[in-house]
Amino acid sequence: MLSICIAATLLVVLLFVFGSPFKSLDGDAQRKPAVAERGEKKAQPAQQAQQARKPQNGEARRGEQAELPQLPQFPQLPQLPQTPVGEPPKGDGRPGDTKGDAGADAASGTSQSAPAQAERPGGDAGVEVRQPVTPGSLPYEETLDAPVEAGVKQVDYALVQTVTRLGLGRDRLRLASIENRQTKGQSFHFQRMEMRLDGAPDRFVQALKETLAAWSDTANVEQRADDLLIVTVDGLPTHEISLLLYEGAPPPVAVVPGGARLAIVIDDIGESMSAARELAALDYPVTFSVWPRSTHAREAAELAHRAGREVMIHLPMEPVRYPQVKPGPGAILTGQQPQEMAALVREAVRRVPHAVGLNNHMGSRATQNGAAMRTVCEALDGTGMFVLDSMTHQNSKLYFEAKRAGLPAYKRNVFLDVIADKRNIMFQLDKAARIAQAEGQAIAIGHPLPETVAALKEWERTRDRSVTIVRVRQLSH
């Protein structure tokens, strides 16, 4: 008993001298939040400094970004062909003499034509017949072999989207003039534009810079004066934009007899009959260019003819990326013999009733081959047809060979729907009209996309009436 009392006394003394271990543990636990609090107190000045930091160059000032709607989801431009731009075709003799891969195939006894496929009744290769038209199925890579002009189209779209973001009407952005310029073997459209604003241009300039940054890696905008912007693509000036005060919509321009003329051609007709019917119902004439082996080729051609519309043959031709990119059945290929090419042309003429002209579908490689294009044009002799070079490659020889064969020949000026956006397509229609005013006439090519049909309908109400919409055949050649 005495020993227990002594032990208890010693324990009390030890606790008094050294303190409770449980109290120490509790104290540690209580001190941890205090450390965190000190860290938070140190962080507060840094956060305040971050919030108070002035925006750097290129950043929006506080409050301005919130006023602008979010950038839209931009449709993707198709990738450029992997073959270097401007690469000449492999050989320019008669098609049977083509060198390179085609020559190797011929030497080994194999054909360069598309692989054999199951034939549908009537001889059509069912696998190759084009599906109903969608942006992803159209050969837009054929239109973008010139990087500068591709950049111009991106800037055009950025301008249209900027006007949309700011909630402004189409009449605020006006294409004043347009001219064709050349650089490093490429041609592009230099545009002088007028942008009418309600007040100071700061908000418009900010929105344009943001949209260009989101849409193009090669375009930049520079403010040369309070009322003048210069847009460049790869350092090359492509757009000059005058900033003006908005004073209401301009009055409509009266039609000038014998003035500028514009032909609008819609390619890829023959799959969507609903699109064909809508196009035939427009208040102004558009030309129907029909795929010879499309599902509804004859039906679409008859519909166009009954509606008083011009009909053409949209003849498939070999693209640069063939055979990865296939132009469809009945295509002109550089490895074919002249007799085979001529037979394909004559067959296309039989398949599309009422056709008065022909243009190329794809063809960025085939149209560079002068001998192949000579064969195509000679096969049209006696038909009374004209030839429209779609210019899917800047080195195309189709126009030249048609002229040499004595055929009426034309060249495309503008592709309307490389970017399938209604407002952008309307802008491209305005651009085609300005080219017609500058040069007397112009040809625009589009496709039966829903966006294109909608744009053509709305453009009828807003277009410049000083430009007359005509058939291709009515243009000078």
C-alpha positions as a printed NumPy array, in Angstrom:
array([[   0.   ,    0.   ,    0.   ],
       [   2.843,    2.309,    0.905],
       [   4.545,    1.558,   -2.436],
       [   1.381,    2.508,   -4.35 ],
       [   1.188,    5.851,   -2.561],
       [   4.84 ,    6.579,   -3.328],
       [   4.34 ,    5.741,   -7.035],
       [   1.285,    7.993,   -7.273],
       [   3.169,   10.842,   -5.624],
       [   6.071,   10.501,   -8.084],
       [   3.631,   10.511,  -11.03 ],
       [   2.02 ,   13.74 ,   -9.846],
       [   5.457,   15.36 ,   -9.489],
       [   6.482,   14.284,  -13.008],
       [   3.277,   15.639,  -14.526],
       [   3.755,   18.929,  -12.73 ],
       [   7.357,   19.285,  -13.948],
       [   7.086,   18.083,  -17.573],
       [   3.429,   18.7  ,  -18.377],
       [   0.81 ,   16.355,  -19.875],
       [   1.787,   14.539,  -23.11 ],
       [  -1.873,   14.6  ,  -24.197],
       [  -1.914,   18.37 ,  -23.85 ],
       [   1.145,   18.533,  -26.103],
       [  -0.549,   16.428,  -28.744],
       [  -3.672,   18.574,  -28.585],
       [  -1.552,   21.679,  -28.895],
       [   0.121,   20.377,  -32.048],
       [  -3.247,   19.659,  -33.554],
       [  -4.441,   23.124,  -32.711],
       [  -1.317,   24.782,  -34.103],
       [  -1.639,   23.205,  -37.619],
       [  -4.598,   25.34 ,  -38.64 ],
       [  -2.66 ,   28.365,  -37.455],
       [   0.109,   27.505,  -39.945],
       [  -2.446,   27.224,  -42.715],
       [  -3.938,   30.543,  -41.728],
       [  -0.544,   32.195,  -41.962],
       [  -0.117,   30.733,  -45.431],
       [  -3.505,   32.08 ,  -46.459],
       [  -2.658,   35.507,  -45.083],
       [   0.514,   35.502,  -47.178],
       [  -1.422,   34.452,  -50.259],
       [  -3.987,   37.227,  -49.992],
       [  -1.657,   40.08 ,  -51.026],
       [  -0.46 ,   38.003,  -54.02 ],
       [  -4.04 ,   37.348,  -55.102],
       [  -4.891,   41.005,  -54.738],
       [  -1.844,   41.917,  -56.786],
       [  -2.864,   39.411,  -59.45 ],
       [  -6.363,   40.883,  -59.581],
       [  -5.017,   44.41 ,  -59.708],
       [  -2.461,   43.564,  -62.436],
       [  -2.851,   45.696,  -65.544],
       [  -3.632,   43.813,  -68.751],
       [  -0.657,   43.194,  -70.982],
       [  -0.478,   44.026,  -74.672],
       [  -3.073,   42.104,  -76.659],
       [  -5.267,   41.389,  -73.597],
       [  -8.745,   42.774,  -73.241],
       [  -9.297,   45.46 ,  -70.607],
       [ -11.344,   44.415,  -67.596],
       [ -15.057,   44.456,  -68.288],
       [ -14.706,   44.517,  -72.079],
       [ -14.412,   40.761,  -72.606],
       [ -17.639,   40.155,  -70.727],
       [ -19.483,   42.404,  -73.171],
       [ -18.61 ,   40.22 ,  -76.171],
       [ -20.329,   36.891,  -76.842],
       [ -18.181,   33.788,  -76.777],
       [ -16.333,   32.931,  -79.962],
       [ -18.42 ,   30.582,  -82.105],
       [ -17.371,   27.039,  -82.904],
       [ -15.71 ,   27.438,  -86.266],
       [ -16.151,   24.758,  -88.916],
       [ -12.88 ,   23.112,  -89.814],
       [ -11.255,   23.987,  -93.098],
       [ -10.207,   20.853,  -94.933],
       [  -6.516,   20.103,  -94.883],
       [  -4.368,   21.089,  -97.815],
       [  -3.203,   18.333, -100.143],
       [  -0.041,   16.59 ,  -99.023],
       [   1.456,   16.985, -102.493],
       [   3.471,   20.232, -102.64 ],
       [   1.571,   23.144, -104.122],
       [   2.281,   23.679, -107.776],
       [   3.923,   20.285, -108.283],
       [   3.702,   19.557, -112.   ],
       [   1.941,   16.426, -113.195],
       [   4.104,   13.435, -113.927],
       [   4.561,   13.89 , -117.654],
       [   2.729,   16.116, -120.077],
       [   2.7  ,   13.999, -123.181],
       [  -0.254,   12.003, -124.382],
       [  -1.99 ,   10.344, -121.417],
       [  -0.639,    6.942, -122.301],
       [   2.908,    8.316, -122.038],
       [   2.541,    9.532, -118.455],
       [   5.628,    8.692, -116.407],
       [   6.138,    7.941, -112.744],
       [   3.716,    5.675, -110.899],
       [   1.315,    5.525, -113.804],
       [   4.102,    4.475, -116.131],
       [   5.224,    1.802, -113.706],
       [   1.679,    0.465, -113.514],
       [   1.433,    0.363, -117.281],
       [   4.771,   -1.42 , -117.572],
       [   3.696,   -4.066, -115.097],
       [   0.412,   -4.624, -116.875],
       [  -1.707,   -3.116, -114.105],
       [  -4.17 ,   -0.277, -114.521],
       [  -4.018,    3.071, -112.754],
       [  -7.791,    3.257, -112.74 ],
       [  -9.781,    2.746, -109.546],
       [  -9.925,   -0.852, -108.297],
       [ -12.608,   -3.022, -109.8  ],
       [ -15.872,   -2.778, -107.905],
       [ -19.256,   -4.412, -107.938],
       [ -21.311,   -2.953, -110.765],
       [ -24.858,   -1.759, -110.283],
       [ -27.46 ,   -2.262, -112.983],
       [ -26.635,    0.133, -115.778],
       [ -22.889,   -0.243, -115.312],
       [ -22.398,    2.198, -112.416],
       [ -19.88 ,    1.329, -109.734],
       [ -22.181,    1.372, -106.714],
       [ -19.429,    1.848, -104.164],
       [ -18.195,    4.974, -105.932],
       [ -21.506,    6.795, -106.46 ],
       [ -21.431,    9.847, -104.225],
       [ -23.546,    9.912, -101.096],
       [ -25.934,   12.817, -100.385],
       [ -23.805,   15.925, -100.263],
       [ -22.316,   16.995,  -96.937],
       [ -19.416,   19.379,  -96.249],
       [ -17.203,   16.444,  -95.319],
       [ -17.78 ,   14.654,  -98.619],
       [ -17.061,   17.602, -100.89 ],
       [ -13.595,   17.899, -102.471],
       [ -12.738,   21.225, -100.871],
       [  -9.054,   20.376, -100.685],
       [  -9.148,   20.936, -104.436],
       [  -9.904,   24.631, -103.933],
       [  -7.153,   25.409, -101.445],
       [  -3.952,   24.768, -103.379],
       [  -3.033,   28.471, -103.013],
       [  -2.217,   29.217,  -99.345],
       [  -2.608,   32.995,  -99.708],
       [  -6.129,   32.761, -101.143],
       [  -6.977,   30.174,  -98.48 ],
       [  -5.833,   32.708,  -95.876],
       [  -7.969,   35.393,  -97.545],
       [ -11.03 ,   33.169,  -97.138],
       [ -10.196,   32.679,  -93.454],
       [  -9.996,   36.453,  -92.978],
       [ -13.3  ,   36.889,  -94.826],
       [ -14.912,   34.441,  -92.432],
       [ -13.362,   36.125,  -89.385],
       [ -14.786,   39.475,  -90.528],
       [ -18.256,   37.997,  -90.984],
       [ -18.093,   36.335,  -87.563],
       [ -16.917,   39.577,  -85.938],
       [ -19.937,   41.426,  -87.301],
       [ -22.142,   38.594,  -86.025],
       [ -20.58 ,   38.639,  -82.532],
       [ -21.203,   42.359,  -82.234],
       [ -24.841,   41.947,  -83.269],
       [ -24.489,   44.169,  -86.343],
       [ -26.337,   43.848,  -89.645],
       [ -24.812,   42.727,  -92.937],
       [ -25.122,   46.249,  -94.324],
       [ -22.436,   47.437,  -91.879],
       [ -19.656,   45.567,  -93.749],
       [ -19.379,   46.575,  -97.393],
       [ -16.952,   45.347, -100.021],
       [ -16.013,   48.588, -101.792],
       [ -13.66 ,   47.174, -104.427],
       [ -11.671,   44.067, -105.263],
       [  -8.663,   43.384, -107.446],
       [  -6.752,   40.294, -108.47 ],
       [  -3.101,   40.325, -107.383],
       [  -0.205,   37.953, -107.981],
       [   2.536,   36.831, -105.606],
       [   5.007,   33.958, -105.904],
       [   2.993,   32.305, -108.649],
       [  -0.271,   32.568, -106.699],
       [  -3.244,   34.819, -107.356],
       [  -5.44 ,   36.217, -104.592],
       [  -8.187,   38.79 , -104.144],
       [  -7.118,   42.056, -102.492],
       [ -10.2  ,   43.704, -100.99 ],
       [ -10.981,   47.264,  -99.936],
       [ -13.803,   47.274,  -97.419],
       [ -15.888,   49.713,  -95.413],
       [ -17.03 ,   48.962,  -91.858],
       [ -19.722,   51.285,  -90.502],
       [ -19.771,   51.617,  -86.709],
       [ -21.961,   53.43 ,  -84.193],
       [ -19.052,   54.997,  -82.33 ],
       [ -15.383,   54.491,  -81.485],
       [ -13.81 ,   51.489,  -83.255],
       [ -12.086,   49.997,  -80.171],
       [ -14.655,   47.275,  -79.57 ],
       [ -14.727,   46.218,  -83.233],
       [ -10.919,   46.115,  -83.446],
       [ -10.722,   44.05 ,  -80.25 ],
       [ -13.331,   41.573,  -81.48 ],
       [ -11.627,   41.253,  -84.885],
       [  -8.246,   40.54 ,  -83.278],
       [  -9.769,   37.841,  -81.068],
       [ -11.607,   36.209,  -83.957],
       [  -8.562,   36.261,  -86.235],
       [  -6.448,   34.723,  -83.466],
       [  -8.992,   31.921,  -83.068],
       [  -9.433,   31.294,  -86.778],
       [  -6.106,   31.885,  -88.519],
       [  -2.465,   31.214,  -87.716],
       [  -1.218,   33.427,  -90.545],
       [  -3.426,   36.548,  -90.409],
       [  -2.785,   39.733,  -88.435],
       [  -4.496,   43.111,  -88.215],
       [  -2.729,   46.452,  -87.839],
       [  -4.403,   49.789,  -87.131],
       [  -2.606,   52.246,  -89.42 ],
       [  -4.828,   55.183,  -88.418],
       [  -7.895,   55.852,  -86.291],
       [ -10.087,   54.948,  -89.253],
       [  -7.947,   52.429,  -91.184],
       [  -7.095,   48.757,  -90.594],
       [  -4.758,   46.612,  -92.696],
       [  -5.076,   42.821,  -92.52 ],
       [  -2.155,   40.713,  -93.694],
       [  -1.744,   37.007,  -94.467],
       [   1.835,   35.822,  -93.971],
       [   2.855,   39.482,  -93.986],
       [   1.115,   40.173,  -97.308],
       [  -1.635,   42.855,  -97.248],
       [  -4.947,   41.292,  -98.301],
       [  -7.659,   43.526,  -96.785],
       [  -7.878,   47.297,  -96.322],
       [ -10.753,   48.254,  -93.986],
       [ -11.967,   51.848,  -93.637],
       [ -13.838,   52.525,  -90.379],
       [ -16.788,   54.862,  -90.966],
       [ -19.714,   56.21 ,  -88.946],
       [ -22.961,   54.315,  -89.553],
       [ -25.659,   56.552,  -91.025],
       [ -28.284,   53.989,  -91.981],
       [ -28.567,   51.431,  -94.758],
       [ -27.553,   52.729,  -98.209],
       [ -30.354,   53.143, -100.762],
       [ -30.769,   50.342, -103.339],
       [ -28.846,   50.784, -106.561],
       [ -30.869,   50.857, -109.77 ],
       [ -30.207,   48.149, -112.351],
       [ -27.995,   49.378, -115.178],
       [ -28.912,   47.718, -118.51 ],
       [ -25.919,   46.027, -120.084],
       [ -23.911,   46.379, -116.877],
       [ -22.063,   43.782, -114.811],
       [ -23.113,   40.149, -115.221],
       [ -22.666,   37.248, -112.808],
       [ -23.225,   33.528, -113.436],
       [ -23.749,   31.215, -110.451],
       [ -23.02 ,   27.523, -111.027],
       [ -24.061,   24.855, -108.52 ],
       [ -21.904,   21.729, -108.83 ],
       [ -22.578,   18.193, -107.571],
       [ -26.216,   18.129, -108.679],
       [ -27.838,   14.699, -108.901],
       [ -27.987,   13.279, -105.39 ],
       [ -30.231,   15.625, -103.373],
       [ -33.431,   16.256, -105.33 ],
       [ -34.829,   18.437, -102.542],
       [ -31.869,   20.796, -102.976],
       [ -32.375,   20.726, -106.754],
       [ -36.03 ,   21.721, -106.364],
       [ -35.137,   24.611, -104.037],
       [ -32.487,   25.857, -106.456],
       [ -34.894,   25.656, -109.382],
       [ -37.406,   27.754, -107.417],
       [ -35.028,   30.704, -106.884],
       [ -36.107,   34.021, -108.374],
       [ -32.913,   34.282, -110.419],
       [ -31.244,   31.69 , -112.665],
       [ -28.546,   29.38 , -111.359],
       [ -26.788,   26.84 , -113.558],
       [ -27.1  ,   23.142, -112.647],
       [ -23.867,   21.156, -113.092],
       [ -24.836,   17.478, -112.886],
       [ -22.687,   14.464, -111.972],
       [ -23.195,   12.115, -114.946],
       [ -23.377,    8.964, -112.796],
       [ -25.201,   10.376, -109.796],
       [ -28.358,    8.658, -108.587],
       [ -30.765,   11.261, -110.02 ],
       [ -28.685,   12.703, -112.869],
       [ -31.366,   12.51 , -115.566],
       [ -34.19 ,   13.509, -113.218],
       [ -32.281,   16.564, -111.956],
       [ -31.364,   17.644, -115.493],
       [ -34.998,   17.369, -116.612],
       [ -36.14 ,   19.359, -113.566],
       [ -33.658,   22.137, -114.34 ],
       [ -34.663,   22.223, -118.002],
       [ -38.375,   22.501, -117.172],
       [ -37.571,   25.4  , -114.832],
       [ -35.66 ,   27.167, -117.605],
       [ -32.284,   26.641, -115.924],
       [ -29.007,   26.047, -117.733],
       [ -27.649,   22.471, -117.472],
       [ -23.996,   21.424, -117.489],
       [ -22.006,   18.199, -117.091],
       [ -19.88 ,   17.997, -113.924],
       [ -17.216,   15.6  , -115.203],
       [ -15.065,   13.851, -112.546],
       [ -11.311,   14.144, -113.06 ],
       [  -8.248,   12.887, -111.239],
       [  -7.193,   14.909, -108.153],
       [  -3.639,   15.339, -106.894],
       [  -4.264,   12.953, -104.002],
       [  -5.654,   10.13 , -106.131],
       [  -6.176,    7.262, -105.308],
       [  -6.55 ,    8.254, -101.628],
       [  -9.132,   10.805, -102.811],
       [ -11.438,    9.29 , -105.414],
       [ -13.331,   11.487, -107.88 ],
       [ -16.037,    8.865, -108.484],
       [ -16.951,    6.62 , -111.41 ],
       [ -16.44 ,    7.712, -114.984],
       [ -13.484,    9.937, -114.059],
       [ -10.789,   11.166, -116.433],
       [  -7.473,    9.733, -115.193],
       [  -4.038,   10.647, -116.517],
       [  -3.141,    6.964, -116.946],
       [  -5.97 ,    6.322, -119.41 ],
       [  -5.555,    6.031, -123.157],
       [  -7.043,    8.858, -125.278],
       [  -9.742,    6.535, -126.652],
       [ -10.908,    5.7  , -123.124],
       [ -11.034,    9.381, -122.144],
       [ -13.03 ,   10.297, -125.245],
       [ -15.471,    7.446, -124.587],
       [ -16.033,    8.673, -121.013],
       [ -16.782,   12.196, -122.258],
       [ -19.269,   10.94 , -124.861],
       [ -20.94 ,    8.714, -122.256],
       [ -21.303,   11.685, -119.881],
       [ -22.978,   13.681, -122.658],
       [ -25.511,   10.863, -123.143],
       [ -26.249,   10.623, -119.42 ],
       [ -27.072,   14.323, -118.859],
       [ -29.886,   15.525, -121.133],
       [ -30.106,   19.203, -122.136],
       [ -26.454,   19.846, -121.167],
       [ -24.909,   22.838, -122.948],
       [ -21.548,   22.938, -121.166],
       [ -19.029,   20.984, -119.094],
       [ -16.839,   21.702, -116.073],
       [ -14.465,   19.586, -114.014],
       [ -15.23 ,   17.889, -110.701],
       [ -11.954,   17.774, -108.727],
       [  -9.231,   17.389, -111.379],
       [  -6.298,   19.145, -109.716],
       [  -3.948,   16.629, -111.376],
       [  -5.8  ,   15.832, -114.594],
       [  -6.34 ,   19.475, -115.561],
       [  -2.585,   20.109, -115.362],
       [  -2.048,   17.535, -118.109],
       [  -2.4  ,   19.415, -121.385],
       [  -2.694,   16.283, -123.509],
       [  -5.504,   14.884, -121.363],
       [  -7.437,   18.154, -121.507],
       [  -6.888,   18.318, -125.269],
       [  -8.511,   14.892, -125.588],
       [ -11.485,   15.959, -123.44 ],
       [ -12.059,   19.111, -125.489],
       [ -11.683,   17.325, -128.824],
       [ -14.329,   14.827, -127.684],
       [ -16.77 ,   17.749, -127.305],
       [ -16.3  ,   18.81 , -130.919],
       [ -19.645,   19.005, -132.688],
       [ -21.699,   19.106, -129.471],
       [ -21.949,   22.905, -129.361],
       [ -20.921,   22.846, -125.703],
       [ -18.826,   25.368, -123.804],
       [ -16.162,   24.542, -121.198],
       [ -15.882,   26.047, -117.712],
       [ -12.529,   25.542, -115.982],
       [ -13.31 ,   25.204, -112.266],
       [  -9.662,   26.132, -111.566],
       [  -9.109,   23.483, -108.9  ],
       [  -5.405,   23.986, -109.544],
       [  -3.671,   27.217, -110.478],
       [  -1.754,   25.438, -113.271],
       [  -4.881,   24.072, -114.945],
       [  -4.73 ,   23.818, -118.747],
       [  -8.415,   23.077, -119.356],
       [  -9.318,   26.656, -120.312],
       [  -6.351,   26.961, -122.682],
       [  -7.064,   23.649, -124.424],
       [ -10.761,   24.513, -124.814],
       [  -9.855,   27.801, -126.482],
       [  -7.376,   26.008, -128.733],
       [ -10.087,   23.525, -129.728],
       [ -12.359,   26.413, -130.727],
       [ -14.819,   25.918, -127.856],
       [ -16.343,   28.782, -125.853],
       [ -14.313,   28.755, -122.615],
       [ -14.625,   30.359, -119.168],
       [ -12.823,   30.348, -115.806],
       [ -14.227,   30.276, -112.287],
       [ -13.633,   33.415, -110.193],
       [ -14.989,   32.534, -106.723],
       [ -15.837,   29.392, -104.774],
       [ -18.797,   30.263, -102.554],
       [ -18.879,   27.62 ,  -99.839],
       [ -15.347,   26.512,  -99.001],
       [ -16.54 ,   27.458,  -95.5  ],
       [ -20.126,   26.236,  -95.121],
       [ -21.589,   29.195,  -93.238],
       [ -24.599,   31.119,  -94.557],
       [ -23.357,   34.614,  -93.76 ],
       [ -19.921,   33.832,  -95.155],
       [ -21.454,   32.445,  -98.359],
       [ -23.446,   35.663,  -98.745],
       [ -20.198,   37.592,  -98.33 ],
       [ -18.611,   35.475, -101.077],
       [ -21.624,   36.215, -103.299],
       [ -21.049,   39.924, -102.674],
       [ -17.39 ,   39.412, -103.568],
       [ -18.357,   37.733, -106.853],
       [ -20.664,   40.669, -107.624],
       [ -17.827,   43.154, -107.003],
       [ -15.557,   41.2  , -109.353],
       [ -18.302,   41.351, -111.974],
       [ -18.497,   45.123, -111.527],
       [ -14.726,   45.48 , -111.791],
       [ -14.244,   43.132, -114.761],
       [ -17.651,   43.24 , -116.437],
       [ -18.511,   39.624, -115.626],
       [ -17.716,   36.84 , -113.156],
       [ -18.504,   33.199, -112.389],
       [ -19.114,   31.816, -108.889],
       [ -19.32 ,   28.098, -108.087],
       [ -21.137,   26.597, -105.108],
       [ -22.603,   23.276, -103.986],
       [ -26.098,   22.104, -102.984],
       [ -25.459,   22.431,  -99.25 ],
       [ -28.262,   23.621,  -96.943],
       [ -26.16 ,   26.672,  -96.026],
       [ -25.602,   27.546,  -99.681],
       [ -29.276,   27.206, -100.584],
       [ -30.263,   29.357,  -97.583],
       [ -27.664,   31.984,  -98.513],
       [ -28.862,   32.131, -102.127],
       [ -32.442,   32.66 , -100.938],
       [ -31.563,   35.485,  -98.556],
       [ -29.081,   37.08 , -100.958],
       [ -31.897,   37.53 , -103.462],
       [ -33.449,   40.101, -101.1  ],
       [ -30.252,   41.991, -100.293],
       [ -28.018,   41.727, -103.366],
       [ -26.726,   44.605, -105.457],
       [ -29.255,   44.997, -108.281],
       [ -26.717,   46.67 , -110.535],
       [ -25.318,   43.178, -111.203],
       [ -27.45 ,   40.967, -113.457],
       [ -27.554,   37.218, -112.761],
       [ -27.234,   35.339, -116.063],
       [ -26.465,   31.935, -117.532],
       [ -22.846,   31.038, -118.233],
       [ -23.606,   30.989, -121.957],
       [ -24.622,   34.668, -121.785],
       [ -21.135,   35.734, -120.687],
       [ -18.456,   36.86 , -123.106],
       [ -15.8  ,   34.274, -123.909]])
